[in-house]
Amino acid sequence: MESAVESLVSKVLGTLINMAKEELAMQLRLEDDVKRLQVTLGRIQSYLQDFEKKNIKEVSMKQWLNQINQDIYDIEDLLDEYVALKDNNSESRSNEEDKSTPSSSKKVRCSFHGKSSSIKKVASNHRIGVELQRLNKQLNDDIKGQIPKLSLLPKFAPTGPVESQIRSNVRTTSVVVRSDIVGNKIQDDARRLIELFTKEDDRDNPLVYAIVGMGGIGKTTLAKLVFDDHIIASRFQVNVWVSVSQNYNENDILRNIITSAGGDGERCHNFDSLSKKVIDMVKDKRVFMVLDDVWETKRVWNDLLRILLKRGVAEGSRVLVTTRNEEVAAQMMAVHSQRVQPLSLEDGWSLLYKSAFPAWEQQEAKDDKWNLKDIDIELVKKCDGLPLAINAIGGMLSARSKTRESWKFVLKNIMWEVKGLPEEISS
């Protein structure tokens, strides 16, 4: 029974690792839920290995395994629905592009006809995201409820505080794990941007700069390095970080700018009062504003923030935008675009062992104490240099024993289908 559940867990983890790299998952805002579920499933793997070592055959153990098995089947069904949505979108694009094979297109449309309307509805109301949250919570509850009764392992800890489970369209601070930062190139890129932000340049005010790259490649990490630097903190009087993403509300953005700048945005209840408050807070002050994950420019920039900033920020103000789309940078008239490249193989390996091992074991991992580096390198190659994917693999490995057999299991038995991200779509 344990091996069957572990096989199912591994299969679902493989799907989740692929999802972490896909544009559609990011469009549906599933990244955080995918990460939390990866952590939960990784811990289940640890429990299963512990049960197997102790050769536990209690009735309560079997009941627990049956419940966990059902939970994971429910998650697998939802992921199948996600894959159907992805395939349907892909087929739709293909049908539009390929008009030379009408019979094939017709066949595809027929096979998807029963699902297409419901799938579109799923995308429109984010049911997949809501269900993924619910199933993850249910899985956590089932684990926490039964583990203490088995008296085998420490009480299961949730994957994060309750507040972190609540999704928000706009964040006022960035969330970057310091272990994500590897290699010298990102440090060099950060220093270069800081130099640009702090040198005299009167071409426009505020001047716009951009960090461009595919999803999961480390744009936010680079922006956070710049934002947290002491030179930036001392140079600018108002430092503001706002995550924009695809689904945002103008009032929420303004309210969060006010909060990020140290004000109280909750007392402003409409667009006009929020706009006036933002103008008052930035007037005659040198502002550094990061707009993270921008997909379009008309609403958020041309019709909103550009106008507000132009009305009163002091000379020398700067805006840094992160985006997957070069056109966004061009439309915002960025004076400089920094393209983020995939990690090198060596830097990818550094990130993997930092993600897979606790701090006190990382030097030993670097020295290859457990003779795992060759397997690590193969795993990194599968991730195409994307930090998000490497972190996902590392999180899964952290729950497994440090043996070649265990890590080869991940390499060979996870359903790999990592082919890089699709072409980036414009807004």
TORKOL-4160 file (C-alpha; in steps of 0.2 Angstrom, whole numbers, padded with zeros to 4 digits, m for minus):
427
<pt num="1" X="0000" Y="0000" Z="0000"/>
<pt num="2" X="0014" Y="0012" Z="0005"/>
<pt num="3" X="0023" Y="0009" Z="m0012"/>
<pt num="4" X="0007" Y="0012" Z="m0022"/>
<pt num="5" X="0004" Y="0029" Z="m0013"/>
<pt num="6" X="0022" Y="0034" Z="m0015"/>
<pt num="7" X="0021" Y="0030" Z="m0033"/>
<pt num="8" X="0005" Y="0041" Z="m0035"/>
<pt num="9" X="0013" Y="0055" Z="m0025"/>
<pt num="10" X="0028" Y="0055" Z="m0036"/>
<pt num="11" X="0017" Y="0056" Z="m0052"/>
<pt num="12" X="0007" Y="0071" Z="m0045"/>
<pt num="13" X="0024" Y="0079" Z="m0040"/>
<pt num="14" X="0030" Y="0077" Z="m0058"/>
<pt num="15" X="0015" Y="0086" Z="m0064"/>
<pt num="16" X="0017" Y="0100" Z="m0052"/>
<pt num="17" X="0035" Y="0102" Z="m0056"/>
<pt num="18" X="0030" Y="0104" Z="m0075"/>
<pt num="19" X="0016" Y="0117" Z="m0069"/>
<pt num="20" X="0029" Y="0128" Z="m0060"/>
<pt num="21" X="0036" Y="0132" Z="m0077"/>
<pt num="22" X="0021" Y="0134" Z="m0088"/>
<pt num="23" X="0013" Y="0151" Z="m0093"/>
<pt num="24" X="m0005" Y="0145" Z="m0090"/>
<pt num="25" X="m0001" Y="0141" Z="m0072"/>
<pt num="26" X="0005" Y="0159" Z="m0070"/>
<pt num="27" X="m0009" Y="0166" Z="m0079"/>
<pt num="28" X="m0021" Y="0157" Z="m0067"/>
<pt num="29" X="m0010" Y="0163" Z="m0052"/>
<pt num="30" X="m0007" Y="0145" Z="m0046"/>
<pt num="31" X="0012" Y="0147" Z="m0042"/>
<pt num="32" X="0010" Y="0149" Z="m0023"/>
<pt num="33" X="m0003" Y="0134" Z="m0022"/>
<pt num="34" X="0008" Y="0123" Z="m0032"/>
<pt num="35" X="0023" Y="0127" Z="m0021"/>
<pt num="36" X="0013" Y="0123" Z="m0005"/>
<pt num="37" X="0007" Y="0107" Z="m0012"/>
<pt num="38" X="0024" Y="0102" Z="m0017"/>
<pt num="39" X="0030" Y="0104" Z="0001"/>
<pt num="40" X="0015" Y="0095" Z="0007"/>
<pt num="41" X="0018" Y="0080" Z="m0004"/>
<pt num="42" X="0036" Y="0080" Z="0000"/>
<pt num="43" X="0033" Y="0078" Z="0018"/>
<pt num="44" X="0021" Y="0064" Z="0014"/>
<pt num="45" X="0035" Y="0055" Z="0005"/>
<pt num="46" X="0045" Y="0057" Z="0021"/>
<pt num="47" X="0032" Y="0049" Z="0032"/>
<pt num="48" X="0030" Y="0035" Z="0019"/>
<pt num="49" X="0048" Y="0031" Z="0020"/>
<pt num="50" X="0048" Y="0031" Z="0039"/>
<pt num="51" X="0033" Y="0019" Z="0039"/>
<pt num="52" X="0042" Y="0008" Z="0027"/>
<pt num="53" X="0058" Y="0007" Z="0038"/>
<pt num="54" X="0048" Y="0004" Z="0054"/>
<pt num="55" X="0037" Y="m0009" Z="0045"/>
<pt num="56" X="0021" Y="m0002" Z="0052"/>
<pt num="57" X="0005" Y="m0013" Z="0049"/>
<pt num="58" X="m0007" Y="m0005" Z="0061"/>
<pt num="59" X="m0025" Y="m0003" Z="0055"/>
<pt num="60" X="m0025" Y="0015" Z="0059"/>
<pt num="61" X="m0010" Y="0017" Z="0047"/>
<pt num="62" X="m0020" Y="0008" Z="0033"/>
<pt num="63" X="m0035" Y="0020" Z="0036"/>
<pt num="64" X="m0023" Y="0035" Z="0035"/>
<pt num="65" X="m0016" Y="0029" Z="0019"/>
<pt num="66" X="m0033" Y="0026" Z="0011"/>
<pt num="67" X="m0038" Y="0044" Z="0016"/>
<pt num="68" X="m0022" Y="0051" Z="0009"/>
<pt num="69" X="m0023" Y="0041" Z="m0007"/>
<pt num="70" X="m0041" Y="0047" Z="m0010"/>
<pt num="71" X="m0035" Y="0065" Z="m0007"/>
<pt num="72" X="m0021" Y="0063" Z="m0019"/>
<pt num="73" X="m0033" Y="0055" Z="m0032"/>
<pt num="74" X="m0044" Y="0071" Z="m0030"/>
<pt num="75" X="m0029" Y="0082" Z="m0033"/>
<pt num="76" X="m0024" Y="0071" Z="m0048"/>
<pt num="77" X="m0041" Y="0073" Z="m0056"/>
<pt num="78" X="m0040" Y="0092" Z="m0054"/>
<pt num="79" X="m0023" Y="0092" Z="m0062"/>
<pt num="80" X="m0030" Y="0082" Z="m0076"/>
<pt num="81" X="m0043" Y="0096" Z="m0078"/>
<pt num="82" X="m0029" Y="0109" Z="m0079"/>
<pt num="83" X="m0019" Y="0098" Z="m0092"/>
<pt num="84" X="m0035" Y="0098" Z="m0102"/>
<pt num="85" X="m0037" Y="0117" Z="m0101"/>
<pt num="86" X="m0019" Y="0118" Z="m0107"/>
<pt num="87" X="m0021" Y="0106" Z="m0121"/>
<pt num="88" X="m0037" Y="0115" Z="m0127"/>
<pt num="89" X="m0029" Y="0132" Z="m0127"/>
<pt num="90" X="m0014" Y="0124" Z="m0137"/>
<pt num="91" X="m0026" Y="0116" Z="m0149"/>
<pt num="92" X="m0036" Y="0132" Z="m0151"/>
<pt num="93" X="m0020" Y="0141" Z="m0156"/>
<pt num="94" X="m0015" Y="0127" Z="m0168"/>
<pt num="95" X="m0031" Y="0127" Z="m0176"/>
<pt num="96" X="m0031" Y="0146" Z="m0179"/>
<pt num="97" X="m0013" Y="0145" Z="m0187"/>
<pt num="98" X="m0016" Y="0129" Z="m0197"/>
<pt num="99" X="m0030" Y="0131" Z="m0209"/>
<pt num="100" X="m0023" Y="0118" Z="m0221"/>
<pt num="101" X="m0030" Y="0103" Z="m0211"/>
<pt num="102" X="m0049" Y="0106" Z="m0209"/>
<pt num="103" X="m0053" Y="0087" Z="m0205"/>
<pt num="104" X="m0040" Y="0086" Z="m0192"/>
<pt num="105" X="m0046" Y="0102" Z="m0184"/>
<pt num="106" X="m0064" Y="0097" Z="m0184"/>
<pt num="107" X="m0059" Y="0080" Z="m0176"/>
<pt num="108" X="m0050" Y="0090" Z="m0162"/>
<pt num="109" X="m0065" Y="0101" Z="m0159"/>
<pt num="110" X="m0077" Y="0087" Z="m0158"/>
<pt num="111" X="m0066" Y="0078" Z="m0145"/>
<pt num="112" X="m0065" Y="0093" Z="m0134"/>
<pt num="113" X="m0083" Y="0099" Z="m0138"/>
<pt num="114" X="m0090" Y="0092" Z="m0122"/>
<pt num="115" X="m0077" Y="0100" Z="m0111"/>
<pt num="116" X="m0073" Y="0116" Z="m0120"/>
<pt num="117" X="m0087" Y="0127" Z="m0112"/>
<pt num="118" X="m0084" Y="0121" Z="m0095"/>
<pt num="119" X="m0066" Y="0123" Z="m0096"/>
<pt num="120" X="m0067" Y="0141" Z="m0102"/>
<pt num="121" X="m0079" Y="0143" Z="m0087"/>
<pt num="122" X="m0065" Y="0136" Z="m0075"/>
<pt num="123" X="m0052" Y="0148" Z="m0082"/>
<pt num="124" X="m0064" Y="0163" Z="m0080"/>
<pt num="125" X="m0069" Y="0161" Z="m0062"/>
<pt num="126" X="m0052" Y="0153" Z="m0057"/>
<pt num="127" X="m0061" Y="0137" Z="m0050"/>
<pt num="128" X="m0045" Y="0127" Z="m0053"/>
<pt num="129" X="m0036" Y="0139" Z="m0041"/>
<pt num="130" X="m0049" Y="0138" Z="m0028"/>
<pt num="131" X="m0050" Y="0119" Z="m0029"/>
<pt num="132" X="m0032" Y="0118" Z="m0028"/>
<pt num="133" X="m0032" Y="0128" Z="m0012"/>
<pt num="134" X="m0046" Y="0118" Z="m0005"/>
<pt num="135" X="m0038" Y="0101" Z="m0008"/>
<pt num="136" X="m0021" Y="0107" Z="m0002"/>
<pt num="137" X="m0030" Y="0112" Z="0015"/>
<pt num="138" X="m0040" Y="0096" Z="0015"/>
<pt num="139" X="m0024" Y="0086" Z="0013"/>
<pt num="140" X="m0015" Y="0095" Z="0027"/>
<pt num="141" X="m0030" Y="0093" Z="0038"/>
<pt num="142" X="m0030" Y="0074" Z="0035"/>
<pt num="143" X="m0012" Y="0073" Z="0039"/>
<pt num="144" X="m0012" Y="0084" Z="0055"/>
<pt num="145" X="m0027" Y="0074" Z="0061"/>
<pt num="146" X="m0020" Y="0057" Z="0060"/>
<pt num="147" X="m0001" Y="0059" Z="0062"/>
<pt num="148" X="m0002" Y="0062" Z="0081"/>
<pt num="149" X="m0013" Y="0047" Z="0084"/>
<pt num="150" X="0000" Y="0036" Z="0076"/>
<pt num="151" X="0013" Y="0042" Z="0088"/>
<pt num="152" X="0027" Y="0040" Z="0075"/>
<pt num="153" X="0032" Y="0057" Z="0070"/>
<pt num="154" X="0032" Y="0075" Z="0076"/>
<pt num="155" X="0016" Y="0084" Z="0074"/>
<pt num="156" X="0014" Y="0090" Z="0056"/>
<pt num="157" X="0018" Y="0108" Z="0053"/>
<pt num="158" X="0007" Y="0118" Z="0041"/>
<pt num="159" X="0016" Y="0124" Z="0025"/>
<pt num="160" X="0014" Y="0142" Z="0031"/>
<pt num="161" X="0004" Y="0154" Z="0042"/>
<pt num="162" X="m0014" Y="0155" Z="0039"/>
<pt num="163" X="m0012" Y="0173" Z="0032"/>
<pt num="164" X="0000" Y="0166" Z="0018"/>
<pt num="165" X="m0015" Y="0155" Z="0012"/>
<pt num="166" X="m0025" Y="0170" Z="0007"/>
<pt num="167" X="m0022" Y="0176" Z="m0010"/>
<pt num="168" X="m0020" Y="0194" Z="m0014"/>
<pt num="169" X="m0019" Y="0202" Z="m0031"/>
<pt num="170" X="m0007" Y="0215" Z="m0026"/>
<pt num="171" X="0008" Y="0214" Z="m0013"/>
<pt num="172" X="0017" Y="0229" Z="m0006"/>
<pt num="173" X="0033" Y="0219" Z="m0003"/>
<pt num="174" X="0042" Y="0207" Z="m0012"/>
<pt num="175" X="0045" Y="0189" Z="m0006"/>
<pt num="176" X="0062" Y="0182" Z="m0011"/>
<pt num="177" X="0071" Y="0168" Z="m0002"/>
<pt num="178" X="0089" Y="0173" Z="m0001"/>
<pt num="179" X="0095" Y="0155" Z="m0005"/>
<pt num="180" X="0088" Y="0159" Z="m0023"/>
<pt num="181" X="0103" Y="0171" Z="m0025"/>
<pt num="182" X="0117" Y="0161" Z="m0033"/>
<pt num="183" X="0132" Y="0165" Z="m0044"/>
<pt num="184" X="0140" Y="0182" Z="m0048"/>
<pt num="185" X="0130" Y="0187" Z="m0063"/>
<pt num="186" X="0115" Y="0192" Z="m0053"/>
<pt num="187" X="0125" Y="0202" Z="m0041"/>
<pt num="188" X="0134" Y="0211" Z="m0056"/>
<pt num="189" X="0117" Y="0214" Z="m0064"/>
<pt num="190" X="0111" Y="0222" Z="m0048"/>
<pt num="191" X="0126" Y="0233" Z="m0046"/>
<pt num="192" X="0124" Y="0239" Z="m0064"/>
<pt num="193" X="0106" Y="0244" Z="m0062"/>
<pt num="194" X="0110" Y="0253" Z="m0045"/>
<pt num="195" X="0123" Y="0263" Z="m0054"/>
<pt num="196" X="0111" Y="0268" Z="m0068"/>
<pt num="197" X="0097" Y="0273" Z="m0055"/>
<pt num="198" X="0109" Y="0284" Z="m0045"/>
<pt num="199" X="0118" Y="0293" Z="m0059"/>
<pt num="200" X="0112" Y="0310" Z="m0065"/>
<pt num="201" X="0100" Y="0309" Z="m0080"/>
<pt num="202" X="0087" Y="0322" Z="m0085"/>
<pt num="203" X="0080" Y="0314" Z="m0100"/>
<pt num="204" X="0063" Y="0312" Z="m0092"/>
<pt num="205" X="0056" Y="0311" Z="m0074"/>
<pt num="206" X="0053" Y="0298" Z="m0068"/>
<pt num="207" X="0064" Y="0288" Z="m0079"/>
<pt num="208" X="0059" Y="0270" Z="m0082"/>
<pt num="209" X="0070" Y="0254" Z="m0082"/>
<pt num="210" X="0065" Y="0236" Z="m0086"/>
<pt num="211" X="0070" Y="0219" Z="m0081"/>
<pt num="212" X="0064" Y="0207" Z="m0094"/>
<pt num="213" X="0063" Y="0188" Z="m0095"/>
<pt num="214" X="0052" Y="0172" Z="m0096"/>
<pt num="215" X="0042" Y="0167" Z="m0081"/>
<pt num="216" X="0052" Y="0159" Z="m0066"/>
<pt num="217" X="0069" Y="0165" Z="m0072"/>
<pt num="218" X="0073" Y="0177" Z="m0058"/>
<pt num="219" X="0066" Y="0194" Z="m0063"/>
<pt num="220" X="0059" Y="0197" Z="m0045"/>
<pt num="221" X="0074" Y="0191" Z="m0037"/>
<pt num="222" X="0085" Y="0203" Z="m0046"/>
<pt num="223" X="0073" Y="0217" Z="m0043"/>
<pt num="224" X="0073" Y="0213" Z="m0024"/>
<pt num="225" X="0092" Y="0214" Z="m0023"/>
<pt num="226" X="0091" Y="0231" Z="m0031"/>
<pt num="227" X="0076" Y="0237" Z="m0020"/>
<pt num="228" X="0084" Y="0231" Z="m0004"/>
<pt num="229" X="0101" Y="0239" Z="m0007"/>
<pt num="230" X="0107" Y="0252" Z="0006"/>
<pt num="231" X="0112" Y="0264" Z="m0008"/>
<pt num="232" X="0094" Y="0264" Z="m0015"/>
<pt num="233" X="0087" Y="0266" Z="0003"/>
<pt num="234" X="0098" Y="0281" Z="0006"/>
<pt num="235" X="0096" Y="0289" Z="m0012"/>
<pt num="236" X="0077" Y="0289" Z="m0013"/>
<pt num="237" X="0065" Y="0297" Z="0000"/>
<pt num="238" X="0050" Y="0285" Z="m0005"/>
<pt num="239" X="0053" Y="0267" Z="m0009"/>
<pt num="240" X="0038" Y="0258" Z="m0015"/>
<pt num="241" X="0036" Y="0240" Z="m0021"/>
<pt num="242" X="0020" Y="0234" Z="m0030"/>
<pt num="243" X="0016" Y="0217" Z="m0038"/>
<pt num="244" X="0004" Y="0220" Z="m0052"/>
<pt num="245" X="0001" Y="0203" Z="m0061"/>
<pt num="246" X="m0013" Y="0201" Z="m0073"/>
<pt num="247" X="m0028" Y="0203" Z="m0062"/>
<pt num="248" X="m0027" Y="0219" Z="m0053"/>
<pt num="249" X="m0038" Y="0233" Z="m0047"/>
<pt num="250" X="m0033" Y="0251" Z="m0049"/>
<pt num="251" X="m0039" Y="0256" Z="m0031"/>
<pt num="252" X="m0030" Y="0241" Z="m0024"/>
<pt num="253" X="m0014" Y="0247" Z="m0032"/>
<pt num="254" X="m0016" Y="0264" Z="m0026"/>
<pt num="255" X="m0020" Y="0259" Z="m0008"/>
<pt num="256" X="m0005" Y="0247" Z="m0008"/>
<pt num="257" X="0006" Y="0261" Z="m0014"/>
<pt num="258" X="0000" Y="0272" Z="0000"/>
<pt num="259" X="0003" Y="0258" Z="0013"/>
<pt num="260" X="0020" Y="0253" Z="0006"/>
<pt num="261" X="0025" Y="0272" Z="0007"/>
<pt num="262" X="0020" Y="0272" Z="0026"/>
<pt num="263" X="0003" Y="0279" Z="0024"/>
<pt num="264" X="m0014" Y="0273" Z="0029"/>
<pt num="265" X="m0024" Y="0268" Z="0013"/>
<pt num="266" X="m0038" Y="0260" Z="0022"/>
<pt num="267" X="m0046" Y="0277" Z="0025"/>
<pt num="268" X="m0048" Y="0281" Z="0007"/>
<pt num="269" X="m0063" Y="0273" Z="0000"/>
<pt num="270" X="m0064" Y="0279" Z="m0019"/>
<pt num="271" X="m0052" Y="0282" Z="m0033"/>
<pt num="272" X="m0052" Y="0301" Z="m0032"/>
<pt num="273" X="m0047" Y="0300" Z="m0013"/>
<pt num="274" X="m0034" Y="0287" Z="m0016"/>
<pt num="275" X="m0026" Y="0297" Z="m0031"/>
<pt num="276" X="m0025" Y="0313" Z="m0021"/>
<pt num="277" X="m0017" Y="0303" Z="m0006"/>
<pt num="278" X="m0004" Y="0296" Z="m0018"/>
<pt num="279" X="0000" Y="0313" Z="m0025"/>
<pt num="280" X="0002" Y="0320" Z="m0008"/>
<pt num="281" X="0013" Y="0307" Z="m0002"/>
<pt num="282" X="0025" Y="0308" Z="m0017"/>
<pt num="283" X="0025" Y="0326" Z="m0020"/>
<pt num="284" X="0042" Y="0334" Z="m0021"/>
<pt num="285" X="0050" Y="0318" Z="m0015"/>
<pt num="286" X="0063" Y="0307" Z="m0025"/>
<pt num="287" X="0053" Y="0291" Z="m0028"/>
<pt num="288" X="0059" Y="0273" Z="m0032"/>
<pt num="289" X="0045" Y="0262" Z="m0037"/>
<pt num="290" X="0046" Y="0244" Z="m0042"/>
<pt num="291" X="0031" Y="0237" Z="m0053"/>
<pt num="292" X="0033" Y="0219" Z="m0052"/>
<pt num="293" X="0026" Y="0207" Z="m0066"/>
<pt num="294" X="0017" Y="0220" Z="m0077"/>
<pt num="295" X="0008" Y="0212" Z="m0092"/>
<pt num="296" X="0000" Y="0228" Z="m0100"/>
<pt num="297" X="0003" Y="0246" Z="m0099"/>
<pt num="298" X="m0012" Y="0256" Z="m0104"/>
<pt num="299" X="m0022" Y="0254" Z="m0088"/>
<pt num="300" X="m0008" Y="0253" Z="m0075"/>
<pt num="301" X="0004" Y="0265" Z="m0082"/>
<pt num="302" X="m0002" Y="0276" Z="m0096"/>
<pt num="303" X="m0019" Y="0280" Z="m0088"/>
<pt num="304" X="m0014" Y="0279" Z="m0070"/>
<pt num="305" X="0003" Y="0279" Z="m0062"/>
<pt num="306" X="0012" Y="0289" Z="m0075"/>
<pt num="307" X="0000" Y="0303" Z="m0073"/>
<pt num="308" X="0001" Y="0303" Z="m0054"/>
<pt num="309" X="0020" Y="0302" Z="m0054"/>
<pt num="310" X="0021" Y="0316" Z="m0067"/>
<pt num="311" X="0011" Y="0328" Z="m0056"/>
<pt num="312" X="0024" Y="0330" Z="m0043"/>
<pt num="313" X="0038" Y="0318" Z="m0039"/>
<pt num="314" X="0055" Y="0326" Z="m0037"/>
<pt num="315" X="0069" Y="0326" Z="m0051"/>
<pt num="316" X="0079" Y="0310" Z="m0051"/>
<pt num="317" X="0064" Y="0298" Z="m0047"/>
<pt num="318" X="0065" Y="0281" Z="m0055"/>
<pt num="319" X="0053" Y="0267" Z="m0059"/>
<pt num="320" X="0059" Y="0249" Z="m0061"/>
<pt num="321" X="0047" Y="0237" Z="m0070"/>
<pt num="322" X="0048" Y="0218" Z="m0072"/>
<pt num="323" X="0040" Y="0210" Z="m0086"/>
<pt num="324" X="0040" Y="0194" Z="m0097"/>
<pt num="325" X="0036" Y="0205" Z="m0113"/>
<pt num="326" X="0049" Y="0216" Z="m0121"/>
<pt num="327" X="0034" Y="0226" Z="m0128"/>
<pt num="328" X="0029" Y="0232" Z="m0111"/>
<pt num="329" X="0046" Y="0239" Z="m0108"/>
<pt num="330" X="0045" Y="0248" Z="m0125"/>
<pt num="331" X="0028" Y="0255" Z="m0122"/>
<pt num="332" X="0033" Y="0262" Z="m0105"/>
<pt num="333" X="0048" Y="0270" Z="m0114"/>
<pt num="334" X="0061" Y="0261" Z="m0103"/>
<pt num="335" X="0078" Y="0269" Z="m0106"/>
<pt num="336" X="0087" Y="0253" Z="m0101"/>
<pt num="337" X="0081" Y="0235" Z="m0102"/>
<pt num="338" X="0090" Y="0221" Z="m0092"/>
<pt num="339" X="0087" Y="0204" Z="m0099"/>
<pt num="340" X="0088" Y="0190" Z="m0087"/>
<pt num="341" X="0097" Y="0174" Z="m0093"/>
<pt num="342" X="0095" Y="0156" Z="m0087"/>
<pt num="343" X="0106" Y="0150" Z="m0074"/>
<pt num="344" X="0122" Y="0141" Z="m0079"/>
<pt num="345" X="0124" Y="0123" Z="m0075"/>
<pt num="346" X="0136" Y="0127" Z="m0060"/>
<pt num="347" X="0124" Y="0140" Z="m0053"/>
<pt num="348" X="0109" Y="0129" Z="m0055"/>
<pt num="349" X="0118" Y="0116" Z="m0045"/>
<pt num="350" X="0122" Y="0128" Z="m0032"/>
<pt num="351" X="0104" Y="0133" Z="m0031"/>
<pt num="352" X="0098" Y="0115" Z="m0031"/>
<pt num="353" X="0109" Y="0110" Z="m0016"/>
<pt num="354" X="0104" Y="0125" Z="m0006"/>
<pt num="355" X="0086" Y="0121" Z="m0009"/>
<pt num="356" X="0088" Y="0102" Z="m0005"/>
<pt num="357" X="0099" Y="0103" Z="0010"/>
<pt num="358" X="0098" Y="0113" Z="0027"/>
<pt num="359" X="0111" Y="0126" Z="0030"/>
<pt num="360" X="0122" Y="0115" Z="0041"/>
<pt num="361" X="0123" Y="0102" Z="0027"/>
<pt num="362" X="0126" Y="0113" Z="0012"/>
<pt num="363" X="0145" Y="0113" Z="0013"/>
<pt num="364" X="0145" Y="0094" Z="0014"/>
<pt num="365" X="0133" Y="0094" Z="m0001"/>
<pt num="366" X="0145" Y="0106" Z="m0010"/>
<pt num="367" X="0160" Y="0094" Z="m0006"/>
<pt num="368" X="0149" Y="0080" Z="m0013"/>
<pt num="369" X="0149" Y="0070" Z="0003"/>
<pt num="370" X="0135" Y="0059" Z="m0002"/>
<pt num="371" X="0141" Y="0056" Z="m0020"/>
<pt num="372" X="0125" Y="0064" Z="m0028"/>
<pt num="373" X="0132" Y="0078" Z="m0039"/>
<pt num="374" X="0131" Y="0069" Z="m0055"/>
<pt num="375" X="0113" Y="0065" Z="m0052"/>
<pt num="376" X="0110" Y="0084" Z="m0046"/>
<pt num="377" X="0118" Y="0090" Z="m0063"/>
<pt num="378" X="0106" Y="0079" Z="m0073"/>
<pt num="379" X="0091" Y="0086" Z="m0063"/>
<pt num="380" X="0097" Y="0104" Z="m0066"/>
<pt num="381" X="0098" Y="0100" Z="m0084"/>
<pt num="382" X="0080" Y="0095" Z="m0084"/>
<pt num="383" X="0075" Y="0112" Z="m0077"/>
<pt num="384" X="0082" Y="0123" Z="m0092"/>
<pt num="385" X="0091" Y="0135" Z="m0080"/>
<pt num="386" X="0075" Y="0141" Z="m0072"/>
<pt num="387" X="0077" Y="0145" Z="m0054"/>
<pt num="388" X="0058" Y="0142" Z="m0050"/>
<pt num="389" X="0059" Y="0124" Z="m0057"/>
<pt num="390" X="0076" Y="0120" Z="m0048"/>
<pt num="391" X="0069" Y="0126" Z="m0032"/>
<pt num="392" X="0054" Y="0115" Z="m0034"/>
<pt num="393" X="0065" Y="0100" Z="m0037"/>
<pt num="394" X="0076" Y="0105" Z="m0022"/>
<pt num="395" X="0061" Y="0106" Z="m0011"/>
<pt num="396" X="0056" Y="0088" Z="m0016"/>
<pt num="397" X="0073" Y="0081" Z="m0013"/>
<pt num="398" X="0074" Y="0089" Z="0004"/>
<pt num="399" X="0061" Y="0076" Z="0010"/>
<pt num="400" X="0070" Y="0061" Z="0003"/>
<pt num="401" X="0085" Y="0051" Z="0010"/>
<pt num="402" X="0102" Y="0057" Z="0004"/>
<pt num="403" X="0106" Y="0041" Z="m0006"/>
<pt num="404" X="0109" Y="0038" Z="m0024"/>
<pt num="405" X="0095" Y="0026" Z="m0025"/>
<pt num="406" X="0082" Y="0038" Z="m0018"/>
<pt num="407" X="0088" Y="0053" Z="m0029"/>
<pt num="408" X="0089" Y="0042" Z="m0045"/>
<pt num="409" X="0071" Y="0038" Z="m0041"/>
<pt num="410" X="0067" Y="0056" Z="m0043"/>
<pt num="411" X="0077" Y="0057" Z="m0059"/>
<pt num="412" X="0070" Y="0042" Z="m0067"/>
<pt num="413" X="0052" Y="0040" Z="m0061"/>
<pt num="414" X="0045" Y="0057" Z="m0060"/>
<pt num="415" X="0036" Y="0060" Z="m0076"/>
<pt num="416" X="0047" Y="0073" Z="m0084"/>
<pt num="417" X="0041" Y="0084" Z="m0098"/>
<pt num="418" X="0052" Y="0100" Z="m0096"/>
<pt num="419" X="0053" Y="0108" Z="m0113"/>
<pt num="420" X="0055" Y="0126" Z="m0107"/>
<pt num="421" X="0041" Y="0139" Z="m0107"/>
<pt num="422" X="0030" Y="0142" Z="m0122"/>
<pt num="423" X="0032" Y="0158" Z="m0132"/>
<pt num="424" X="0028" Y="0173" Z="m0121"/>
<pt num="425" X="0011" Y="0180" Z="m0125"/>
<pt num="426" X="0008" Y="0199" Z="m0126"/>
<pt num="427" X="m0006" Y="0207" Z="m0116"/>
